[in-house]
Amino acid sequence: MKLPVLKESGVVFKEDTHQYFLDDKELKGITSTLVHRAFPHDYDGVSEEKLAERAAYGHKVHDMLEFCITNGLSSDMPEWGLFKELIDKYELTVIRCEYIVTDFENYASPIDVVCMRKDGSIVLIDIKTNYKAPLEKATVQLSWYKRHFEKMNPDLKVAECAVVWVRDDAKRGLLNGYYVVTPWADEALDLLIDADLKNEVFDIQKTYGELPAMFASVEDEVAKIEREVKRMQDRQKTLKEGLYALMEENNIKSWTGAKVKLTRVLPTTKVTFDSKTFKADHPDLYKEYSKESTSAGSLRITPID
């Protein structure tokens, strides 16, 4: 498979000072500008020591991955195996790592990994090593990367933006994940850039004021996912009912295979509390023993077709 040749930006990155230069002009990176503008309070309450520790770990992993990919080597660091496992699983071929893209005016930033699928389509990957994969922040980065990757390479279209999360966690062990994200609509990204250039507060809630346009850009994907989830749930229910009946017929309580363990949970009788009737009959007692709690907001999706 012939890999495409990516256009060079001409941007020079000075690693020791973390500065980007295009000829004699200094450009800004997007992590400390656009991403911070979108999520200014993300690290509130986190100590400088903890932030430095996280940054050091992230840099170590990124440097190792870049070195191995660029030189065709492997590493004893477990994060290399976690990364390679996902790249192989999704059948991706790495074209470049730390590929710098720019708008040639204000910003420049490197894409962690540029990959190609077997069908020739492009996948942009942002590598994260945080305690949890920061998908919202990574989406801002990948949205900007996608825009300027395609402008610099007009013959190449980005089919997918993804976060590859790898972590060697002291308590939880080795962790990794591949998360596909939906890039921001152009209108939202433009508003963020405008707010940063004007040094204004970026109100993400206000930004999503044009809800119909924003929703329409992801409606097909959301509907497709919901239909697939429903189909898989129905299939799971049918399989479980069939397996339960088969185990019951053969008086099997438990079975362990190569990939799953089946355990037949026997029917039980349980007692439930009729809170509605109790409240009607004993309102004072109900109030005395009731506790208020706040649940997090959520989104309910109802497929129409």
N, C-alpha and C positions, 0 to 999 in steps of 0.2 A: 504494500500500500504506500503510494507516494504521498509524502506529507507536504502541505502547502508552505510556501515561503512567506513569512509575515513581514509586513512593512515596518521598517525601523522608524522610531519617532524622532531620533536625533537628540532626545533628552539625556542629559548626563546626571547620574545619581551619585551624590557624595555620601557614602555610607557613614563616615565618621560623624558628620554633622546632620545627617538625614535631610539633605537639601537636593532639590531638583533644579537643573538649569537647562534652558533652551537657548543656545548661543550665550548672550550676556544677560538674559532675563531669568530671574528666579521664579519658578512656579511653585504652587502650594500642593502638598499632598492632600488627599481627600479624607483620610481618617481623622485628622485633627481639625478639619474644617467642615466638610459636608456631613460626615457621620456624627461628629460632635454637635453640630448645629441641629441635627434631627433628634438627637437623644442627649441633651445637655446634662441631664441629671442621672445618667446611667450608673455612674460610679460614686454617687453621693453616699457618704458613710463608710466608704472603703478606705482604709489607711494607705498612706503613701508606700509603706513597706510592703503591704499586700499587693498593691498595683505593680510595684517594681518586681516582685517575685513572679507574678503572672506574666509580665512582659519578658522577663529573662527566660522563662520556660518556653514561651511562644517563639522567641527569637532562636533559641537553641533548636527547636523542632523544625522551624522554617529553614534555617541554615543547613541542617542535616539533609532535609528533603531536597533542597536545591542542589546541594553538592552531589548527592546520589543520582538524581535525575540527569543533571548536566554531564556527569562523568560515566554514566552507565554502571554505577556501582551499587552495592547494597550496604546495609548498616546493621549493627547489632542492637541499635536502639529499637525498642519495641514499637515505637511510633512508625518506623519504616514498614514493618510488617502489617500494621493496621492500615496504613495508607495503600500499600500494594494490594492488600486483600480487596479493598473497595474498587480500585482501578481495574483489577482483573475481573471482579464480579460483574462490573458494568461494561466490560469489554472496551475500555478506553485506551487509546494510544496517546501518550504525552507528546505534544508538539514543542512546547516551550514552557519554562517556568520563569517567574519574575519578569514577565513581558510588560514593558512600560507602555502605557497608552496615555494620550494627552489630548486636550482641546486646543493645544498650541497657543493658548492665550492666558489662562489662569491656573489650571490644575494639571498635575501629572501623577500617575500612580501605577505600581506594578500589579498585574494580575498574577496571583500565586501560580496557577497552572492552567495552561490552555491545552485542551485535549481534542481528539477527533474520534468519532465513532466509525464503525465499519462502513456505514453508508456515506461517509465523508462529511457529515454534519459536525458542527463545532460545539464543544461544551466548555464553558468557563467555570473554573473551580476556585473557591476561596477556602483556604485551610484555616480551621479554628482549633484551638487547644484549651478553650475555657472550661470551667466546671460543667457548664451546659452550653450547647451550641447556640450562640447569639444570632438567631436567624433574622431578626428584624434589622439589626445593624448591618449584617452581611448583605441583606437585600439591597440596602442603599448602595453599598460598594459595587455589588454585581450589576445593579441597574446602570450605574455610571460607566462601569467597565464595558458592558454590552454596547452601549451607545457609541463609545469612542473606538472600541475594537472594530465595529462594523464601518465606522466612518474612515478609519485608517485602512481597512481591508474590505473595500466595497464588494468584492467578489465572494466574500465569505459571510454567511449568515449564522448567527448564534442560535442553535436549536434549544439549548438548555443552560440554565445557570444553577449551580449547585454548591452547597456547603459540604465540605468533607471535614468531619470532626474526628480528631484522634487525640487520645489522652491516656497516659499511664498514670492512673490515679492511685494514691497511696492506700486509700480505703476501699475503693470500688473495683480496683484491678484495671485491666486493659479494656478500653472503651473506644468504639468508633461508630460512625453513622454517615449516611449519604442522604442529604436533604435537598430536594429540588425546591427552588423558590421562584415565585412569580415576580419579575421585575416591575418596578413602579411604572405607572403610565407617564408618558412624556410631560404632561401638564404638571404632575406632582414634582417630578425631578427638576423641571425648570423653576418652579416656585422655590424649591430648596436652594438651588444655585443662586437665584436672585436674592434671597434672604441673606445668604452668606456673603455675597459680594457687597451688599448694602449694610452688612453687619447688623441685621435686624433679627428679632426673635422669630423663629420659625414655629408656627402653630400647626402641628400636624393634624389636629382636629379641623382647623379652619381650611387647611389644604385639601382635605377630603370633602369640601363643600360641593363639588361637582360630582355627587355620588352616582348618578346614572351612568356617566361616562366611565368612572372608575370601576363600577360593578360590571359593566358590560365587557370590560377588557379581560375579566377573569371568569365571566359567567359560564362559558363553555367548559372550562377546565373544572370548575366547582361541580357543575351538573354531572360531568363525566365521572368524577370521583365518587359522588353520592350514589350514582347508579351502580358503579362497580362495588362499592361497599355493601349496598343492599343485596346485590346478586351473590356476593360471597357470604353474607350473613344467612341468606336463604339456603345456600348450598351447605353451609356449616350445620344449620339446624337439621336438614334432611339427613346428612351423614351421621350426626350424633344420635338422632332418633333410630336410624337403622342399626347402628352399632350397639346401642343400648338394648334394643330388642333381641339382637343376636346373642349378646352376652347373657341376657336374662334367660333366653331359651336354653343356653348351654351351661347355665349356672356358673358363669365366670365372673368373679368379682374384680380381678385386676389382670391387665396384660401389658407387658413392656416390650416395645419393638425397638428398632434401631434409632427412630427419630421422635417417637411419642410414647407416652405411658397412658393407658386407658384405665380409669377407675370408675366402677359402677357405684354411684351413690344411691343407696336404698331409699325408698319412700319414707318420709317422716311426718309426724303430726306436730304442728307448732301452734302456740297460742299467741294471738296478736292483741294489741290494746286498741280499743275503739275510742280514739281521742275525740272524735267529733261528738259522739253521744255523751262522753264524760264532760266535755265542755258545756254542752247544753244542760246537763243535769246538775253539774257542780261548777259553775263559772268562777266562783271565788277560789276554790281549790286549784282549778286549772290555771288561773292567773298566778297563784302563789308558787306553783311548781314549774312554771314555764320559763324558759330562757330565750332571750333574743340573740340571734347571730346573723352575721352578714355574709352572704355568699357572693363569690366573684361573678362578675358579669360574663355572659357567654353569648354565642350566636347560634340560633336555631336555623337550619337550612332545610327547606321543604321543596323537593323536586316537583315541578309542575307537570312535566310529561311523564 
